[in-house]
Amino acid sequence: MKLAIGVAAVTLGLGLSFVSPVMAVETEKEPILANGQSLDELRKHTPGISTDELKSELIKNPTTILLDVRTLEEVKLSGGIIRATRSLSIPRGWLEFRIGEAVADKNAPIVVYDDDNQRSLLAVLTLKRLGYVNVRNYTDGFPAWKKAGLAIEQPDLALNSFLYALPEKVADGVWSAIGQTAPSTYENSGHNNNLSFVVTGDGVVVFNGGGSWLLAKSLHDEIKKVTDQPVKYLVLENGQGHAALGASYWQDLGVPVIAHEDAAMEIEERGDAIVTSAKRRLRDKFYGTILVHPDETFSEKKIIELGTTRIELQTLGPAHSPGDIMLWMPEKKLVISGDMAFHQRMLPVFEDTDTAGWIETWEAFEGLGAKIVIPGHGSPTNMAEVTKYTRDYLVFMRDKIKDIIDNDGGLNDAYKIDQTAYEHLDTYEFLSLRNAARIFQAMEFE
């Protein structure tokens, strides 16, 4: 074993690169890209997978994480990314900073790719140095996959907007711009939740301000393509950044901002931390964003009547976070649930999440009799689907942890709970162990 000190060329953007020193331990199992060593030599020692092998792998093992290390500009120009159940896009230059949040399990199977089998090689080497043990390089690259006519998707569905996806019509007068079911990132411009609006005969009600001024403006631009009616109210589903940070755009237009009194308190107490976190992620895309406070708050229910449309803003009890509310339209049997309901991404348990209360509140939520559910994250669906991945998941986890506590088990036992029935959900690898820990710690004191 010896120390190898050399240089590595790291590609950033479209053909731009810089050279940085590399110091690492050289072993027979993990060769180092040292001064004078070519990528061809590194390729010989890097575990690889071909197009046919990757196609089979994604069928046999859908939990494999497919990691695209190209820039967002390259992804747009090339036409998208490889479609997979668990897909990540992290530019090579940001890999060291973001992979830990995106993939917590160092044993998770990961396949890395780019366009020309260069940065992917360096990314595999980086991941191994960071402790990831099951990493391979897709040797043919994205162009070969696309040429073979295999499934691809566009990770940014609204290429000329800061929105991740343009609003879609869910029901007569109800639209929603569906955010990416992933953490907030620079690449998705912070649009990782659903931004919805209701068009009535006497104005528009917007549900969620978005995570920045630019997102709020982008949504407004799309609203104006749907209707000439003015926006009359902005409603915040809770006090989180992706709900509240775009509110200043609407206040500047004279639109009153409505929130639950607990959400207003959350914004008051945690506002500085919310801004700092979002600014770090979004950088220049945080342009124009300032934290503002709601103009109006309520404690249980607020009724909005515009023309012949009745909208009920309700809080049904403790659930995901302080001040969670939903927008209920009884005539349409449609609910914009906010973070009360999840189905395509794993629900997150925060320090102030009341999982026992959430289960009890669910009874009142089901009692609405909704036929259409627009959740806080993911596409519109129905009550059976969100019940399966929200209420049933919470019951499952609490039952397992109760057994552990009753048998004098500890936190390590909670980490071992088999949650694989939910591993197909986005953010599973990031949230499953964290959820187990937080539910266990809360139940110890119940």
GUZAKOL-868958 format. One record per residue: residue in one letter; z, y, x of N, C-alpha, C, O in turn. Coordinates in steps of 0.02 Angstrom, whole numbers, plus 50000, padded with zeros to 5 digits. Example, Ala and Ser with C-alpha at 12.3 -4.5 7.8 and 13.67 -1.06 7.14 Angstrom:
<nodes>
A503904971650660503904977550615503904983550660504234983450712S503544988850642503574994750684503945000250645504025005750670
</nodes>
This chain:
<nodes>
M500004994150042500005000050000500005006250044500365006550094K499595011250026499575017350065499425023250020499165022449964L499585029250043499435035250006498725037350019498505037350077A498355039149968497675041649977497645048749952497835050149895I497415053249993497365060349975496625062149978496315061350030G496345064449923495635066049923495485071149871495915075149853V494865071149845494665075949795494325072249738494035066849747A494365075249679494025072349621493665077949585493945083249572A493025076749568492645081649530492755080449456492615074949431V493005085449420493155084749350492685089149310492665095249320T492295086149266491805089949228492135093349168492515090249131L491995099749159492245103549103491665106949068491245110049101G491625106349003491095109748967490425106748982490375100848999L489895110748976489215108448985489005109449058488715114649075G489135104549100488915104749169489355108649216489205109049275L489905111549191490355115249235490865110549264491095105949230S491065111549326491565107149356491975111049406491775116349430F492555108249421492955110949476493195105049517493175099349494V493415106349577493645101049622494375102049634494595107549653S494765096849623495485097349631495735091749676495435086349677P496275092949713496545087749756496845082149715497125083349661V496795076049740497085070249707497545066649757497335065249813M498155065249736498595061249777498855055549734499125056749680A498785049549758499015043849719499115037949765498905038049823V499435032749739499545026749777498945022149769498745020649712E498665019849823498085015449820498315008249825498685006349870T498085004149777498224997049779497574993249767497064996249750E497594986849776496994982749765496804982749691496214982349674K497304983349647497154983049576496904989749549496534989849499E497084995149580496905001749553496625006149609497005010049638P495975005649623495685009749676495695017049657495665018849598I495725021349707495765028549696495105031749715494785029949764L494885036549674494295040349690494475045249746494725050749733A494355043249807494555047149865493965050849894493395049949872N494095055049942493575059049974493015054550000493135050050040G492415055749976491845051849998491695045849955491165042849962Q492155043849910492025038149868491605040249808491765045249776S491075036649792490635038449738490885035649672491295031149670L490615038549617490785035949552490535028749544490845024749508D489985027049578489735020249574490245015349602490335009849574E490585017149655491095012849683491685012149635491965006749626L491875017649603492425017449555492225013149495492645009549467R491595013549475491345009749417491435002249427491574998649379K491364999949489491424992849504492124990249490492214984349475H492624994549494493314992349488493634994449421494224993249410T493224997449376493494999749312493304994949257492714993349249P493784992449218493634987949162493154991349114493274996849091G492614987949098492094990849055491954986648994492144980748990I491624989748946491434986448885490744988948864490614994948867S490304984448844489614986248826489564988148752490064987848715T488964990048732488864991948662489004986148615489364986948565D488714980348629488834974548586489564972548585489834970848532E489884972848643490594971048646491024976048608491504974048575L490854982448613491244987548577491154986748501491634987448463K490544985248479490424984148408490854978448382491154978948329S490884972948420491294967248400492034968948402492424966948359E492234972648453492934974548462493184978548402493744977348378L492784983248378493004987548323493054983748257493424985748211I492684978148252492734973948193493344969348198493734968748150K493434966248256493984961448265494654964948271495164962348248N494664970748304495294974248316495224981548297495134985748341P495264983148232495164990148210495704994948234495635000948226T496244992248263496764996648289496594999448358496955003648384T496044997048388495824999848452495695007248446495355009548399I495965011048492495865018348492495245020148532495175018248590L494775023548500494165025748532494255033048553494335037348510L494235034348617494375041048644493755044248673493475041948723D493535049648641492955053548663493215059248707493615063348683V492985059648770493235064748815492725070348827492785074148875R492235070848783491755076448787492045082648755492535082348719T491735088348769491945094548737491695094848665491235091148647L491995099148625491785099748556491065102048551490695099948507E490855106448597490155108748597489675103048609489155102648577E489845098448655489415092648668489395088048607488865085348590V489955087248575489985082948515489515085748462489145082048430K489535092348451489105095348401488375094548419487965092848376L488205095848482487505095348504487235088248500486645087248485S487665083348512487435076348513487425073248444487115068048435G487745076348396487715073848328488335070348304488345067748248G488875070248344489485067348318489845062848367489725063148428I490285058648340490675053848380490575046948350490295046148296I490795041848386490755034948361491275034148305491855035948313R491055031348250491515030248194491975024448209491755019048228A492615025548201493115020348213493725021848170493835027648150T494115016748156494725017748116495205022448150495515026648119R495265021548216495715025948255495305029348309495145026348360S495125035548296494675039248339495005045748362495315049248323L494945047248427495215053348455494675057148493494245054148524S494705063748490494275067948531494715072648572495015077348545I494765071248636495155075448682494715076848743494585072348782P494485083048752494075084548811494435082548875495045083148881R494045080148923494335077548986494815082649018495325080649045G494645089049014495065094049046495755094849014496205097749044W495835092248953496475092848918496835086248910497355085848878L496565080948940496835074248928497565073648948497965071048909E497745075949008498435075349031498925078948985499505076948979F498695084348953499145088448912499235085648842499755086648811R498735082048815498745080248745498815072848729499005071048674I498665068548778498665061348762499355058948743499415054448701G499885061648773500555059348758500755060448686501095056248657E500535065948656500675067248586500245062948540500465060848487A499625061748562499155058048519499285050448520499215047148469V499475047748578499585040548585500245039448621500285040248682A500755037648584501415036648613501485029748644501865028848692D501125024748617501185017848639500755016748702500145016948699K501085015648759500715014848822500355008148825499945007048870N500485003548778500144997048776499564996948727499224991848720A499445002548693498915002748643498225001648675498095004348728P497794997748642497114996848669496705003248661496655005948606I496425005648716496045011848717495365010648750495325007648803V494835012948718494165012948749493945020148755493945023948706V493745022148815493565029148829492805029648836492475025148863Y492525035148812491795036048820491615043448827491995047848807D491015044548854490715051248856489965050248848489745045348817D489565054948874488835054248868488515050448926488025046848916D488795051148986488435048649045488865044249090488685043149148N489425041649064489825036749103490085039849167490085036549219Q490315046049165490605049249224491325051549209491795048949239R491405056349163492085058549147492495052849117493105052649126S492165048249082492535042749053492865038449107493415036049098L492515037649164492805034049220493435037549246493945034449257L493375044049255493955047849280494515047849228495105047849246A494335047949164494845047749112495225041149111495825041049102V494865035549122495195029049127495695029049184496255026749177L495485031749241495925032049299496545036349284497095034449302T496435041949251496995046349233497485042849186498085043149196L497215039449136497645036049088498065030649122498655029749106K497765027049169498145021949204498705025149245499255022449248R498575030749276499085034149314499655036649269500225037349291L499485038049206499985040349158500365034549126500805035649085G500185028449145500565022649121500235018649065500535013849042Y499635020449044499285016648992498975010449025498615011049074V499115004648997498944998449033498344994749004498074990249036N498124996548944497584992848912497004997548898496844999148841V496684999848952496165005048948495505002348976495494999249029R494965003648939494295001548962493805007348955493925012048917N493255006848990492735011848990492125009148952491875003748967Y491875013048903491255011148869490675013248914490505019048918T490385008348946489915009649001489255012548977488935016249015D489035010848916488375013248894488395020448870487895024048876G488965022748844489045029648822488775030948752488425026848723F488945036848727488765038648658488025038348643487835035948590P487565040648688486855040348673486605033348657486185032448613A486865028348693486655021448680486885019148612486515015648576W487495020948593487765019148527487335022248471487165018948422K487175028648480486765032148430486065029248426485795028448372K485765027748484485085025048486485055018248451484545016448421A485605014448455485625007848423485705008348347485685003248313G485785014348322485855015448250486525013448222486595011948163L487035013348265487705011448243488075017548214487855023248222A488635016148180488965021248140489245026948183489605025748231I489075033048163489365039048195489595043648139489415042948081E490005048548158490235053548111490325060148147490405060348208Q490295065448109490385072148137491115074048130491355074848074P491485074848186492205076348181492355083248153492905084348129D491875087748157491955094248126491415094748073490825095448089L491615094448010491135093947955490855100747934490395101047893A491135106047960490895112847944490755116348010491165120248034L490165115148037490025117248106489995124748114490115127248169N489855128448061489795135648068490395139248037490345145148018S490955135748032491555138648002492155136248042492135131048075F492705140148038493325137848069493645132248028494075128748052L493425131447966493655125947925493415119347954492855118947981Y493825114247949493615107547970493085104847923492605101547945A493165106147859492675104047808492625109447756493115112747740L492035110347728491935115347676492245112947611492315106947600P492435117547566492745115547503492295110947462491695111947459E492605105847432492255101447387492545102147317493145103347309K492115101247267492345101747198492705095347179492415089947184V493325095947157493725090147137493715089147062493695083547038A493735094647026493695094546952493425101346932493355105846974D493285102246868493025108646845493515114246864494085114246842G493275118946904493685124646924494165123246981494535127847001V494185117247008494665115547061494285113247123493875108647119W494425116447179494075114947242494595113947297495155116547293S494395110047348494855109147405494455108247469493975104347471A494655111847521494375110947588494835105947623495405107647641I494595099847633495015094447658495065094947735494565094747770G495675095547759495785096147831495745089447866495755084147834Q495705089547931495705083447970496385080047966496905083347972T496385073447956497025069847952497255068148022497275062348042A497435073248059497645072748128498095078548143498145083148103P498435078548200498845084348217498415090648224497805090248235S498725096348218498385102748228498175103348301498595102648346T497535104748313497285105448382496805111448385496605114248335Y496635113248446496145118548456495475116448427495115120448397E495305109948436494655107448414494575107948338494035109548314N495095106448299495035107048226495265113848201495335114848140S495395118448247495575125348230496205125848188496315130748152G496635120648193497245120648154497155118648081497635118848042H496535116748062496415114847992496535107347985496065103347984N497165105447979497345098447971497725097247906498055092047899N497685101847860497965100847793497455103347743496945106347762N497585102247679497105103947628497225111047602497785112947585L496685114847599496705121747574496315121847508495705121247508S496675122747453496375121847387496365128447349496725133147365F495945128747297495945134647254495715132647184495325128047174V495985136547135495835135547065495475141747039495735147347046V494885140747010494495146346982494605146546907494475141646872T494855152146882494965152946810494505158446785494125161446823G494545159746719494145165146691494405172046707494105177046690D494985172246739495285178746754495565179046825496075182346837G495245175646871495465175946941495565169146972495515163946939V495715169347037495775163247077496485162647104496795167547124V496745156447104497395154947135497255150547196496945145247189V497475152747254497385148947316498035145347333498575148247330F497975139047351498565135047369498535133447443498135129347465N498945136847482499015136547555498605141747590498005142647578G498935145347636498615150747672498245148447734497835152147761G498375142247756498055139847817498455141747879498925145747875G498265138847936498645139747997498465145748038498735146548093S498035150148014497855156148051497485161148006497265159447951W497435167248030497055172447995496325170347987496025171347935L496035167448040495335165448039495205159847988494685159847956L495675155247981495595150047931495615152947860495225151047817A496085157547849496125160747783495485164447767495235164047711K495225168147815494595171747804494015166947790493605168147747S493995161447829493465156547819493485153547749492975152447718L494105152147724494165149547657493925154747606493585153147558H494125161047616493915166347570493155167047568492865168047515D492845166447627492115166747630491795161447585491295162647552E492105155547584491835150047542491995151147469491595149447426I492585153947454492765155447384492255160147354492045159347296K492045165147393491575170147367490885167147354490485170047317K490735161347384490105157947369490145154047303489635152447273V490765152647281490865148747220490935153247159490695151647105T491285159047168491435163347111491475170647131491615172247189D491355174947083491445182147093492145184247073492335190047083Q492535179747045493215181447024493655183147084493595179847136P494085188147078494525189947134495095184947141495295181647093V495355184447202495945180347214496555184247189496675189847209K496945181047144497525184447114498185182447146498645186447149Y498235176247171498855173847201498715169047258498225165347257L499155169247309499175164147360499845160447353500365163647350V499815153847350500415149747343500505145647406500035142447430L501115145647435501265141747494501615135247474502125135447440E501355129547496501665123147477502355122247509502775118747481N502465125347567503115125147601503115130547655502675134947655G503585130247700503635135447752503335133447818503455136847868Q502945128147821502645126047883502065130647903501785134147861G501905130547968501395135047993500715134247961500385139147946H500505127947950499835126947922499785128947848499245129247820A500355130347817500355133047749500405140647748500115143947705A500785143447797500995150347791500665155347839500655161247824L500405153047895500195157847946499575161947927499465167347954G499185159547880498605163447858498765168447804498325172047780A499395168847784499585173147727499455180547739499325184247692S499485182647803499385189747816498685192047796498595197747775Y498195187647802497515189447781497505191347707497215196447688W497845187347666497845188647594498275194747577498085198647534Q498835195547610499245201447597498875207847612498945212847577D498475207747666498075213747683497585215547628497385221347622L497385210647587496935211947531497305213547467497005214547414G497975213847472498375215347413498535209447369498755210247312V498425203347395498565197247356499295195347366499505194347423P499695194847313500395192847320500465185647342500085181247321V500965184447385501095177747412501715174947379502245178147379I501655168947351502195165747314502425159547352502015155647377A503085158447356503365152547388504035150847357504335154947322H504265144747368504935142947348505435146647391505285148347449E506025148047364506525151847402506735148247466506905151547515D506745141547466506925137947527506365138447580506515138547639A505735138647558505185139647605505225146547636505095147347696A505395151547596505475158247622506025158547675505965161947726M506565154847663507105154547712506885151047776507085152947831E506475145847768506195142247826505775146947869505825146847930I505365150947837504945155747873505385160947908505235162947965E505905163147875506365168047904506715165347966506765168748017E506955159147961507365156248015506945153348072507165153648130R506365150648057505975147148109505315150548125504895147848160G505225156548100504595159948107504355160748179503775159448195D504815162848224504615163848293504385157348326503885157348362A504725151948312504535145448340503865143148312503455140248348I503755144248247503125142348216502545146148248502025143148263V502625152648258502095156748289501965154448361501385153748381T502495153448400502415151548470502045144948476501595144348518S502215140148435501885133648437501155134148419500725131248453A500995137648365500305138348344499885142248394499315140448406K500165147448422499805151448471499625147348533499095148148561R500085142948553499965138648611499385133848598498975132548642R499345131248537498815126448521498135129848509497625127548534L498145135448473497515138348450497225143648496496625145048493R497635146548540497405151348590496985156948557497235160648515D496345157648576495945163048549495815162348474495665167348441K495875156348447495775155348375496375157748334496365157648273F496895159948369497485162848335497375170248322497835173748299Y496785172748338496615179848331496835182648263496705179548211G497155188348264497325192048203497915189348165498115192348114T498195183748186498725180448147499405183548162499615184048219I499745185548109500435187848115500855184348061500585182448009L501485183648073501925180548025502135185647972502365191147989V502055183847909502285188247854502725184047808502745177947813H503075187447764503535184047719503275184347648502905188947630P503455179547607503205179447537503405185747499503925188747512D502975187647453503125193347410503565191447351503935195447324E503515185047332503885182747273504125175647285503755171547313T504735174047265505005167347271505275164947203505405168947159F505345158347198505645155447137506055149447157506005147147214S506465146947112506915141447129506715134847097506815129547127E506445134847036506275128647003505555128346979505185123746995K505355133246940504685133146911504425140246901504805144746884K503775141046913503445147446897502795145846860502415141446881I502675149346806502075148346766501585154046780501765159846780I500955152146794500425157046802499905155746747499655150146742E499755160746707499245160046655498705165146669498815171246668L498105162646681497525166846694496975164846645496735159146647G496795169346600496315167446548496615161946505497175162746480T496255156446498496505150846458496815145346502496985139946478T496885146746567497125141646614497875142446626498115147946640R498235136946619498955136946632499075133046697498855127246704I499425136146743499595133146807500355133246814500665138446805E500635127446830501355126946839501515125546913501285120546941L501895129946943502145128847011502835125847004503285128846974Q502935119947032503565116347021503855113747086503495111947132T504515113447089504865109447138505255104147100505635105847054L505165097947117505465092447079506095089647111506435085547081G506245092047172506835089447207506695088747281506135090147304P507195086547320507105085947392506575080847410506495075747375A506205082147463505675077547484505525078647558505965077847601H504905080447572504665080747641504985086247683505185085047739S505025092247655505285097947693505565103147645505415102947586P505975107847670506275112847626505745116947589505265119347620G505835117647525505385121947486504735118647467504255122247450D504685112047469504065108647447503935110147373504375109247331I503335112447358503145113547288502465110347276502115108547323M502285109847213501635107347193501345111647139501695115347105L500685111247131500335114947079500095109847028499705105347043W500345110446966500205105646913499785109046858499955114446834M499235105746840498805108146786498815102946730498435098146732P499255103846681499355098646630498735096846590498635091046572E498315101846575497715100346535497235095746573496895091646542K497205096546638496745092446679497075086146706496735081846735K497735085546696498115080046726497985079746801497915074346830L497965085646833497815086246904498405089646939498665094646915V498605086846995499145089747034498915090847106498625086347137I499035096747132498965098147204499665097147232500095101547226S499775091447262500465089147276500775092147338501385091747347G500365095047382500635097047446500905091047483500645085547475D501425091947522501685086547564502175081947527502555078247558M502155082047461502515077147422502195070347429502535065247426A501525070147439501155063847436500685063147496500345067947515F500655057047524500215055347580499855048847564500085044747525H499255048047596498925041547589498455039747646498395033847663Q498115044547677497645042847731497935043947800497655041747850R498485047347804498845048147867499585046447854499835047247799M499915044047906500615042247899501035048447885500945053647917L501485047847838501925053547823502405054747881502625049847912P502565060847897503045062347949503745063347921503835066647870V504235060647955504935061847937505215066847986505245065548046F505425072647961505705077848003506465077348003506755073347966E506785081448044507515081448047507825083347980508365080947963D507485087547942507755089747878507435086147818507525088247761T507055080847831506775076847777507315072547745507705069247779D507345072647679507825068647642507455062647612507165063147558T507465056947648507065051247625507345048247561506965046047519A508015048047554508315045447493508145050047434507965047647380G508205056547445508025061347393507295061047375507105061847317W506875059947426506145059547414505985053847366505575054647321I506315048147374506195042347330506425044047259506075042347211E506995047347252507235049247186506765054347154506615053947094T506545059147193506095064347168505435061347145505105063847100W505235055747177504605052647160504565050647087504025050747057E505135048747057505145046846987504915052646943504525051746896A505155058646959504935064546921504195066046934503835068146890F503975064846996503285065947014502825061246975502325063446947E503005054846972502615050146932502625051946859502145050746822G503185054746837503265056546767502785061846742502695062746682L502475065546789501975070546769501375067246735501065070146691G501225061046755500645057646727499985060046755499485060146719A499975061846818499365064546849498825059046855498975053346872K498215060946841497635056546851497285057946917496975053546947I497325064146939497015066247002497545069447046497925073747024V497575067147108498065069847156497685072647216497305069047249I497785079047230497545082047292498145082347338498575086647329P498195077847387498795077647429498795083347480498325087247485G499335083647518499375088747570498875087447626498635092047659H498725081047638498265078947691497835073247663498095068847629G497195073347677496765067847656496405069447591496545074447558S495935065147574495485066447517495845065547450496355062147447P495585068647397495865067747330495885060447311495435056547329T496395058447273496495051447257496875050847192496835055247149N497235045247184497605044147122498335042447137498525041947195M498745041747085499455040647095499605033847127500055033347168A499225028747109499355022147138499285022247214499675019147250E498775025847239498645026047311499205029847348499455027447398V499395035647323499925039347358500605036047351501025036747395T500705032447295501335028847288501395023347340501925022347369K500845019847353500835014447403501015016947472501385013547508Y500765022847491500845025147560501385030447568501505032847623T501705032347514502255037147518502905033947494503335032247534R502975033247430503585030447403503725023447428504285021947449D503215019047427503325012047448503485011647523503885007447543Y503175015947563503335016047635504055018047647504405015047687L504285023147611504975025347619505475019947597505975018947630V505325016647542505755011147519505775005547571506305002947587F505195003647596505144998447648505565000147709505954995947732M505495006247735505855008147795506605008447783507005006247824R506805011247727507525011847713507835004947701508405003847722D507475000347670507744993547660507844990147727508354986947739K507344990747772507394987547838507974990547878508344986847911I508044997047876508565000247916509254998947886509744998447923K509294998447820509944996547790510164989747814510754988747829D509694984947819509874978247844510114978747916510584975247936I509794982947956509994983648026510704986448031511124983848068I510844991647993511504994747994512034989947968512584989447996D511874986347913512354981647884512534976047933513074973147929N512084974547979512194969248028512374971948097512284968648148D512634978248097512874981448159512324982248211512454982048271G511704982948188511154984148235511144991448257511524995548234G510684992748303510644999548331509945002348328509494999548297L509865008048361509225011648360508655007448388508095007748362N508795003448440508264999248468507994994248417507404992448419D508424992048372508204987448319507744991148270507264988248244A507904997448257507465001348213506775002148242506275001848206Y506735003048308506085003648341505664997348333505044997648336K505994991648324505634985248320505404983448250505104978148240I505544987648201505314986248133504554985548133504204989748161D504304980348102503584979148100503264983748048503304982547988Q502934988948073502594993748028501834992748029501464997248008T501604986948053500884986048062500484986247996499874987147998A500824985447940500464986047876500194993147867499774994347824Y500444997847907500245004947901499875007447963499735013347968E499705002848009499425005148072498715007948066498465011048113H498385006748010497715009548000497735016947981497225020247981L498325019447965498385026447946498335031048007498585029448060D498005036747998497975041648052498685043948069499115044348025T498795045448132499435047648161499955042148164500535043448181Y499765035848148500245030248151500555029648220501165029048227E500135029848272500385028648340500855034248362501265033248407F500785040048332501205045748350501845046048310502365048248335L501825043648248502395044848202502815038648187503395039448167S502555032648194502915026748169503595025948201504095025048166L503635026348267504275025448301504735031448289505335030648281R504445037348287504845043348273505145042948203505735044748193N504755040648154505015039848086505595034948085506105036148053A505505029348119506035024248121506685027248148507225026048121A506635031048202507225033948233507565038948187508175038948180R507175043248156507475048448114507775045648050508295048048027I507465040648021507755037547961508395033947980508895034347943F508395030348036508995026848058509565031748070510125030648047Q509435037048106509955041848123510235045248060510835046648057A509815046448011510055049547949510465044547908510985046347880M510245038347905510595033347864511265031247894511705028847858E511345032147959512005030647990512565034747958513145032647958F512395040647932512895045247906512875045947830513215050247802E512475041747797512455042147724513065038747693513125038647631
</nodes>
